[in-house]
Amino acid sequence: MARVSRAIPKKRNLELLMLLFGFGLYAFALSQVQLATILILRPDGWLYWSLPVVAATAFHLVLRFRASDSDPLLLPIGFLLNVIGIMMIYRLDLVKASTEDNAVAYRQVIWTVVAIVIAGGVLFFVKTHLSLRRYIYISMAVGVLLLVLPLLPVVGKTVSGAHLWVAIGPLSFQPGELAKIALCIFFAGYLTSRREALSVVGRKLMGMRIPPARELGPIVFIWLASLGVLVLQRDLGTSLLFFGLFLVMIYVSTGRVFYVLVGFVMFVAGALVASRLMSYVGGRFDAWLDPLNDALYQAPGGSYQLVQSMFGLAHGGLFGTGLGGGLPQIVPLAQSDFIVSAIGEELGLVGLFAVLSLYLVLIARALRIANAHADDFSKLLSIGFGFVIALQLFIVVGGVLRVVPLTGLTTPLLTAGGSSLVANWIIIALLLRLSDTLPKKGTVTE
């Protein structure tokens, strides 16, 4: 009689080993920050260290029982990126005057614990990612609702002229971060069901098959929705993120360059019109093209922060000033929009490349999961999650390095803010669930 025995999940032991390395590295970094900035080791360092470590250990135990065959690299990379952000935010807190908000790192630690707990809950309640396919249109409705929530008069909150926040009592969050997860699920389900119509049906024009007008409707709708986010919420980054996500997923689904060309033309046209008609977008473009212009440097919301971050990166050079040895605090939003420049100043180009390499491995694992799945929905969902992180990282780092205009997006897992942490840990949890359903290795029949 045939009997199936399950191999011991050795990958969980590998995951634990990498987590232990991350725990030690995090402890060393916190100690170095304290010694370099305040010249003593304070007991509160144990609080900043222990809470994320306990949460990550608990999540690892959840994986052993609920997703034992999941990818062993996702959790250690997510944890390491998260605590690098906490470390840098804590370093900035230590040099702030007592009159300023110097508890950002503590809130980041609490949000880290909350985000990891929510990610563990996702693994408990989502037994298989294929169940999400039953809720594609609900996901679309939830995604649209989350996008428009900041525009509502009671709960909407405006920060620096952008309508991105929702405030309920003392709690405020950015619903657009969660909207990207819901829209990823919708895009994956919709494109899976409409793949044949989008890739086969239609007339040929100049060697390219153009789909019927009704099939182009979703592209036009997403384009208009992205412009709506740009115009109504004054958020260039989110509009670019959602439109780029849809274009990549429809290209992967159909394999047709036509959609990329049409999308690129629509994006360029929209960006040119917005830069001429909206002072907010035009100011971002001007600061990007000529940041050292004195008028732009002195103007409110001008190029001051961008120039300071450029000086900081130059100050760091190849190997950096060392943790606590730079001056990242002179950039007003170093803990959020410009945390990449703070890391680049103190860890140098080498350290910044190491951080970017962690992201590269994280994105590569998502693509590997997509390639290993046989069904289209799983492939598109995994690619969507990986591309959300990749595009968001490119927009943020490109803005700091003047490759693209600044947009105000958050750096995944690094930037201060609970909404971004929760969203990205949910993405990691769903990628772990996706990887756990791959064909098992080590299963033998006797």
Backbone hydrogen bonds, N-H to C=O, Kabsch-Sander energy under -0.5 kcal/mol:
donor,donor_aa,acceptor,acceptor_aa,energy
5,S,3,R,-0.6
5,S,444,V,-1.4
10,K,8,I,-2.2
12,R,9,P,-1.6
13,N,9,P,-0.7
13,N,10,K,-0.5
14,L,10,K,-1.7
15,E,11,K,-2.3
16,L,12,R,-2.3
17,L,13,N,-2.2
18,M,14,L,-2.2
19,L,15,E,-2.2
20,L,16,L,-2.5
21,F,17,L,-1.7
22,G,18,M,-2.1
23,F,19,L,-2.7
24,G,20,L,-2.1
25,L,21,F,-2.4
26,Y,22,G,-2.4
27,A,23,F,-2.1
28,F,24,G,-2.3
29,A,25,L,-2.3
30,L,26,Y,-2.4
31,S,27,A,-2.1
32,Q,28,F,-2.5
33,V,29,A,-2.4
34,Q,30,L,-2.1
35,L,31,S,-2.5
36,A,32,Q,-2.2
37,T,33,V,-1.8
38,I,34,Q,-2.4
39,L,34,Q,-1.0
40,I,34,Q,-0.7
42,R,40,I,-0.7
45,G,42,R,-1.6
46,W,43,P,-1.9
47,L,43,P,-0.6
48,Y,44,D,-1.8
49,W,45,G,-1.6
50,S,46,W,-3.3
51,L,47,L,-1.6
53,V,49,W,-1.5
54,V,50,S,-2.9
55,A,51,L,-2.2
56,A,52,P,-2.6
57,T,53,V,-2.4
58,A,54,V,-2.4
59,F,55,A,-2.2
60,H,56,A,-2.2
61,L,57,T,-2.0
62,V,58,A,-2.1
63,L,59,F,-2.1
64,R,60,H,-1.6
65,F,61,L,-1.2
65,F,62,V,-0.5
66,R,62,V,-3.0
67,A,63,L,-1.6
70,S,67,A,-1.7
77,I,73,L,-2.1
78,G,74,L,-2.6
79,F,75,L,-2.8
80,L,76,P,-2.5
81,L,77,I,-2.5
82,N,78,G,-2.1
83,V,79,F,-2.6
84,I,80,L,-1.9
85,G,81,L,-1.7
86,I,82,N,-1.9
87,M,83,V,-2.9
88,M,84,I,-2.1
89,I,85,G,-2.5
90,Y,86,I,-2.9
91,R,87,M,-2.1
92,L,88,M,-1.9
93,D,89,I,-2.2
94,L,90,Y,-2.0
95,V,91,R,-0.7
95,V,92,L,-0.6
96,K,93,D,-1.2
100,E,97,A,-1.6
102,N,100,E,-1.1
107,R,103,A,-1.9
108,Q,104,V,-2.0
109,V,105,A,-2.1
110,I,106,Y,-2.1
111,W,107,R,-2.6
112,T,108,Q,-2.0
113,V,109,V,-2.1
114,V,110,I,-2.4
115,A,111,W,-3.0
116,I,112,T,-2.4
117,V,113,V,-2.3
118,I,114,V,-2.4
119,A,115,A,-2.3
120,G,116,I,-2.3
121,G,117,V,-2.1
122,V,118,I,-2.0
123,L,119,A,-1.6
124,F,120,G,-1.5
125,F,121,G,-2.4
126,V,122,V,-2.7
127,K,125,F,-1.1
131,S,128,T,-1.4
132,L,129,H,-1.6
133,R,130,L,-1.2
134,R,131,S,-1.2
135,Y,132,L,-1.7
136,I,133,R,-0.9
139,S,135,Y,-2.6
140,M,136,I,-1.8
141,A,137,Y,-2.2
142,V,138,I,-2.8
143,G,139,S,-2.7
144,V,140,M,-2.6
145,L,141,A,-2.5
146,L,142,V,-2.6
147,L,143,G,-1.7
148,V,144,V,-1.9
149,L,145,L,-1.4
151,L,148,V,-1.7
152,L,149,L,-1.7
156,G,152,L,-1.7
157,K,165,W,-2.5
159,V,162,A,-2.3
162,A,159,V,-1.9
163,H,233,Q,-1.5
164,L,162,A,-1.2
165,W,157,K,-1.5
166,V,173,F,-2.6
167,A,155,V,-3.0
168,I,171,L,-3.2
171,L,168,I,-1.6
173,F,166,V,-2.3
177,E,174,Q,-1.7
178,L,174,Q,-0.5
178,L,175,P,-0.6
179,A,175,P,-1.9
180,K,176,G,-1.2
181,I,178,L,-0.7
182,A,178,L,-1.6
183,L,179,A,-2.7
184,C,180,K,-1.5
185,I,181,I,-1.9
186,F,182,A,-2.1
187,F,183,L,-3.1
188,A,184,C,-2.4
189,G,185,I,-2.3
190,Y,186,F,-3.1
191,L,187,F,-2.7
192,T,188,A,-1.4
193,S,189,G,-1.7
194,R,190,Y,-1.8
195,R,192,T,-0.5
198,L,194,R,-2.1
199,S,195,R,-1.6
200,V,196,E,-2.4
201,V,196,E,-0.9
203,R,210,I,-1.3
205,L,208,M,-3.4
208,M,205,L,-1.8
210,I,203,R,-4.2
210,I,208,M,-0.6
215,E,212,P,-0.9
216,L,212,P,-1.1
217,G,213,A,-0.6
220,V,216,L,-2.1
221,F,217,G,-2.8
222,I,218,P,-2.7
223,W,219,I,-2.3
224,L,220,V,-2.7
225,A,221,F,-2.7
226,S,222,I,-2.5
227,L,223,W,-2.2
228,G,224,L,-2.3
229,V,225,A,-2.2
230,L,226,S,-2.0
231,V,227,L,-2.9
232,L,228,G,-2.8
233,Q,228,G,-0.6
233,Q,229,V,-1.4
234,R,230,L,-0.6
235,D,229,V,-1.0
236,L,234,R,-0.5
237,G,407,T,-1.0
239,S,235,D,-1.4
240,L,236,L,-2.0
241,L,237,G,-2.4
242,F,238,T,-2.4
243,F,239,S,-1.9
244,G,240,L,-2.5
245,L,241,L,-2.2
246,F,242,F,-2.1
247,L,243,F,-2.1
248,V,244,G,-2.3
249,M,245,L,-2.2
250,I,246,F,-2.5
251,Y,247,L,-2.0
252,V,248,V,-2.5
253,S,249,M,-2.1
254,T,250,I,-2.1
255,G,251,Y,-3.1
257,V,255,G,-0.5
259,Y,256,R,-0.7
260,V,256,R,-0.6
261,L,257,V,-2.5
262,V,258,F,-2.7
263,G,259,Y,-2.6
264,F,260,V,-2.6
265,V,261,L,-2.4
266,M,262,V,-2.5
267,F,263,G,-2.5
268,V,264,F,-2.7
269,A,265,V,-2.5
270,G,266,M,-2.4
271,A,267,F,-2.8
272,L,268,V,-2.5
273,V,269,A,-2.2
274,A,270,G,-2.6
275,S,271,A,-2.3
276,R,272,L,-1.2
277,L,273,V,-2.3
278,M,274,A,-2.5
279,S,277,L,-0.6
282,G,278,M,-2.6
283,G,279,S,-2.7
284,R,280,Y,-1.5
285,F,281,V,-2.1
286,D,282,G,-2.5
287,A,283,G,-2.5
288,W,284,R,-1.6
289,L,285,F,-2.4
290,D,286,D,-2.5
293,N,290,D,-1.3
297,Y,293,N,-2.6
298,Q,294,D,-2.2
299,A,295,A,-1.2
302,G,299,A,-2.1
303,S,296,L,-1.5
307,V,303,S,-2.7
308,Q,304,Y,-2.4
309,S,305,Q,-2.3
310,M,306,L,-1.9
311,F,307,V,-2.3
312,G,308,Q,-2.2
313,L,309,S,-2.4
314,A,310,M,-2.1
315,H,311,F,-2.4
316,G,312,G,-1.9
317,G,313,L,-1.6
320,G,316,G,-2.0
321,T,345,E,-1.7
322,G,346,E,-1.9
325,G,322,G,-2.5
330,I,327,L,-1.4
331,V,328,P,-1.6
334,A,331,V,-1.6
336,S,333,L,-1.2
338,F,333,L,-2.4
339,I,336,S,-1.3
342,A,338,F,-1.5
343,I,339,I,-2.2
344,G,340,V,-2.4
345,E,341,S,-2.1
346,E,342,A,-1.8
347,L,343,I,-2.7
348,G,344,G,-1.0
349,L,317,G,-1.8
350,V,318,L,-2.5
351,G,347,L,-1.6
352,L,348,G,-2.4
353,F,349,L,-2.3
354,A,350,V,-1.9
355,V,351,G,-2.0
356,L,352,L,-2.6
357,S,353,F,-2.1
358,L,354,A,-1.4
359,Y,355,V,-1.6
360,L,356,L,-2.3
361,V,357,S,-2.4
362,L,358,L,-2.3
363,I,359,Y,-2.8
364,A,360,L,-2.4
365,R,361,V,-2.3
366,A,362,L,-1.6
367,L,363,I,-2.2
368,R,364,A,-2.3
369,I,365,R,-2.4
370,A,366,A,-2.1
371,N,367,L,-2.4
372,A,368,R,-1.6
373,H,369,I,-1.0
373,H,370,A,-0.6
379,K,375,D,-1.8
380,L,376,D,-2.9
381,L,377,F,-2.5
382,S,378,S,-2.2
383,I,379,K,-2.5
384,G,380,L,-2.8
385,F,381,L,-2.2
386,G,382,S,-2.4
387,F,383,I,-3.0
388,V,384,G,-2.2
389,I,385,F,-1.5
390,A,386,G,-2.2
391,L,387,F,-3.4
392,Q,388,V,-2.0
393,L,389,I,-2.3
394,F,390,A,-2.5
395,I,391,L,-2.6
396,V,392,Q,-2.2
397,V,393,L,-2.8
398,G,394,F,-2.6
399,G,395,I,-1.6
400,V,396,V,-2.0
401,L,397,V,-2.2
402,R,399,G,-0.8
403,V,398,G,-3.2
404,V,398,G,-1.3
414,L,411,T,-1.2
415,T,411,T,-2.0
416,A,335,Q,-2.1
421,L,417,G,-1.3
422,V,418,G,-2.7
423,A,419,S,-2.3
424,N,420,S,-2.4
425,W,421,L,-2.3
426,I,422,V,-2.0
427,I,423,A,-1.9
428,I,424,N,-2.0
429,A,425,W,-2.3
430,L,426,I,-2.5
431,L,427,I,-2.4
432,L,428,I,-2.2
433,R,429,A,-2.1
434,L,430,L,-2.6
435,S,431,L,-2.5
436,D,432,L,-1.7
437,T,433,R,-0.9
437,T,434,L,-0.7
438,L,435,S,-1.1
444,V,5,S,-1.1
444,V,442,G,-0.6
446,E,3,R,-2.2
